[in-house]
Amino acid sequence: MSAPFDLSAWVRVRRTEIEALLEARLPQPVAAEDPGRLIESMRYSLLSPGKRLRPLLGLAAAEALGHPLDEPVRVATAAIELVHCYSLVHDDLPAMDDDDLRRGRPTNHKVYGDAMAILAGDGLLTLAFGWVAEAGALASKDEPGKALPYLEATRLLAEASGLSGMVRGQARDLGEPAPTTMDEADRLHAEKTGALFRAAVEIGAVVAGAAPRERAALARFGQAYGVAFQHADDLADHEHAALAGQARTRLTDLTAEAVRALDGFGPSAAPLRALAEALARQA
């Protein structure tokens, strides 16, 4: 009988690898080449302590398919963290959520000012797409055809972070009343949070060479996990208190749905299963 999967150990190793990649690939601030402390501002937010959950999910999806976690895969999945970080920098601005603290530290605009925070977010977003392109170049160095999955990864990232996903969800959150039904909450969460989670898992699948059926299953996992994650986050923050009971039930249902999506995968999908089961325990 095999030993139970050690999620904590897996996360510790993978997160350390992600942190090292982010640190190494993000430019270093040199005063003469960092006007307005732009790079310093980008590094301040990106390298602050975080869960790195989105790149973790991308790597776990590649692992589920038995693909080696080579440099192109690592770079492409790390790019998702840049998009997530940009969204946090912009969300914290006075014109958005007007938050003073993020991860226990002053938010970017409190340290560098509103204008530089906007530019730092812009820099992180555009750099993310550069990283995916670089990953494609690395993967196709000897075989040009190997760049194609990274083109699809670029499309997925643009779709999830833009008008069909995260930006649309933020606009809905700002422009509409707070959700009063679970359907409204699900729709908001699917756009604002779920889209990027789904993209993280699907990008990991695509660059790992997933067959259509495998990709579809992993996309279902990512979608269910992402919406469940936001329900768990709302419960922890006491958001939408009137829906708390329904949100707990929905969280349980969605994490079960995520686990079912992995039925066609073997032991290599243990990290994904364990991540979903850990989320379910927050209900």
N, C-alpha and C positions, 0 to 999 in steps of 0.2 A: 504494500500500500504506500503510495507516494505521500510525502510530507505536504502539509497545507502550504499554499502559496504565501510567501512573506511579503506583503504589500509594502510595509514600512521600509524594508531593506531595498526593495526595487526602486521605490520613489527616491530614497536617499541617494542611491547611485546615479540614477538618471537625472535627478535635479542637479546634482553636482556637475554632471557633464554639461547640462544646459547652461548653468551659470558660467562655467568656464568658457563655453562658446560665445555667449553674449559678451562677456568681458573682453575676450580676445578680438572679436570682430567689430565691436563698436569703436570708432575712432577715439584716440586719446586727445583730451583738450590741450592744445598748445596755445599760449596767450596770443601770439602773433597770428595764429591761423584759426582763432575761435572768436569771431566777432560777436560781441554782446554775450559771450559765454554760452553760445548756442549748444555746442557739443557737451559742455559741462551740464547744461540743463537737461539734455537728452539722457545722459548717463545717470543723472540724479534720480530720474524716475524709473528708467529701465532696470537699473542695477539695485534698486531698493528691494528689500526682502519680499518675496512673493511665492505663491504656490507653484507657479509655472505649469499649471494644470493643462493648458491648451497644448503646448508642445509635448507634455507627457502623454497626452492622449494620442497625438500624432505618432509618436514613437511606439506606443503600445499597439496601434493599428498596424504599423509596419511589422512589428514583432509577431502579431497574430497571423500574419501571412508568411512568416518564416524568412523575412528579408533581412539581410544584414544591416545594421544601423551604421551605414557608411557616411562619409562626409556630406554628400549631396542630400541624403535623407535628413540628417541632423540640421543642416542649414535651412532647408525648406520648412521643416517643422518649427524651428526656432523663429522663423520670420513671423509666425502667427503671434508670438508673444509681443513683437514690436507693434503690431496692429492693436492688440489688446491694450498695451501700455499707452499708445497714442490716444485711444478712446477714453482712458481714465484721466489723462492730463486735460483733455478738452472737457470732459464731463464735470470736472472739479471747478471749472472757471465760473466767475460770478454770473455770467450770462446763462449758464446751464444750471448745475446743481449748487454752486456757490459753497463748496466745501473747503475747510481750512486744513484738514488733516487727512492723510492717506497712508495707511499702513504704519500708523504711529508717528509719522513725520509730517512737517508742514507740506502742504501741497505745492506743486511746482510753481504756480503763479504767485504763491505767498513768498517764495524765495527769489524768483527771477522776474516777476512781474507778468501781467497778463499777456503782453505782446510776445515776450520771449517764450512763454508757455505755449501759445498758439503755434509759434514757429517750431518749437521742440516737437509738438505733436505732428505737425506737417512733416518734419524731418524723419520721424520714426515711421510714419505711414509710407512715405516714398521709399525709404531705405528697405522696408519689408519687401517690396516688389523687386528691388534690386537684388536682394538676397535670394529670392526664388529664381530669378534669372541666372544668377551666378551658380546656384545649385544645378540648374539645367546644363550650364556650360561644363561644370565639373563632371556631371554624369555622362555627357556625350563627347568627352574629350577624344575617345577612341572610336566610338560608334555614334554618329550624328543622330540616329533615330531615337536614342535614349533621352533626347531633350524633350520629346513630345509629352511625356507625362508631366513635365514641369511647366509646359505651356498650359496644360489643363489645370494644374495646381494654381497657376496665376489667375486663371478665369474663376476658379472656385473662391479664391481669396477676395477678388474684386467683388464678386456677387455677394458673398457673406458680409463684407464690411461696408457695402454701399447701399444703393437704393432698394435692393431686395432684402436687406438684412439689418445690420446693426444701425446704420444711419437712419433708416426708415423707422426702426423701433424707437430710437431716441427722439425723433420728431413726433412720433405718436405719444411718447411719454410726456413731452413738453406741451403738446398742443391739445391733448384730450384729458378729460377727467380721469381720476384714478379708477382702475378696474373695479366693477361691482359684482361681476360674475366670474366664474372660473374660466369660461370660454374667453372672456375679454383678457383675463390674466394670461392665459395660455398663448393667445395671439401676440400680446406684447412681449412675453418672454421668448417666444419662438423667434421673433425678429431681433430684439435688442441683445439677447444673450445666446439663444439656441443656435442661431445661424453660424456664429463663429465657432462654437463647439462642434457643430456638424462639419464645418469646413476643416477644422483641425483633424478630425478623425478621417474624413474623406481624402484630404491631402496626403496623410500618411498612407492610406490605402492605395491611392493612385500612383504615388512615386514608388511604392513597393510592388507595382505590377498586378494589382488586384484584377481578377476576372470580374465581368459585369455583375454576377450574382454576389460575389464577395463584397464588391464595392457597395452595392445596394444595401446589403445587410449591415455593413459598417456605417453607412450613412444613417440608417434607421437608429442604430445605437447612438450615434452622435447627436441626432435630433432629440431623442428621448432623454438622453443624459443632460443635454444643455438646458432644456426646459425644466427638468427636475432640479438641476443645480440652482436655477433662479428661484424656484419655489423654496428650496432649502435656505437660500440666502435671505429671502423675505421673512421666513419664519424666524431665523436667527436675529434679524433686525427689527422684528415686530412690525413689518410693513403689511399693509392691507389686512389689518387685524380681524376684520369681519369675515374674511375668507380663510382664516387660519385652519379651521377644522377640515374644510374641503381641500386646502393646500396639502395637508399632511396625507390625506388619502390619495391625492393626485401624485404626490411625490413617491409614495409606495407603488402606485400603479405604473408610473413612468420608469422607475428603476427596474421593475420586473420586466417591463417591455424591452428595456435596453439589454437585460441579460438574455431574454429570449432571442433577441436578434443575433446572438452569438452561438445559437444552437448548432450551426453547421461548422463551427471551428473547434479545434482540439485544445490540448493543454497550452499551446502557444498563446492563446487568448486569455490566459489567466490574469495578466495585469488589467485588462479591460473589465473582466468579470469582477475582480476584486475592487476596482474603483467604483463600479456601479453599486456593489453591495455595501461599500463604505458609505456612499451617499445615501442609500436607503436607510441606514441606521440613524440618520438625522431627522427622520420623520417624527 
